[in-house]
């Protein structure tokens, strides 16, 4: 199988990368290879960002090095918690 190379990969690229590597395998088979549920894989295909443990499994499946970057308060985004206000 081809190895995926990504200089910089955004979380928003995961659905495309997953579909590319999945190829002709079924969603259920792919989820089993990754070690996640088919429902979780479907949600990721739809653009949902998984929890950290799932993200690690997906990165291993895709042969990608995982680097997590914290979003700033200005960027916002689902799942981010703003830092406490300075007193």
Beta strands, then each sheet from edge to edge (+ up, - down):
end
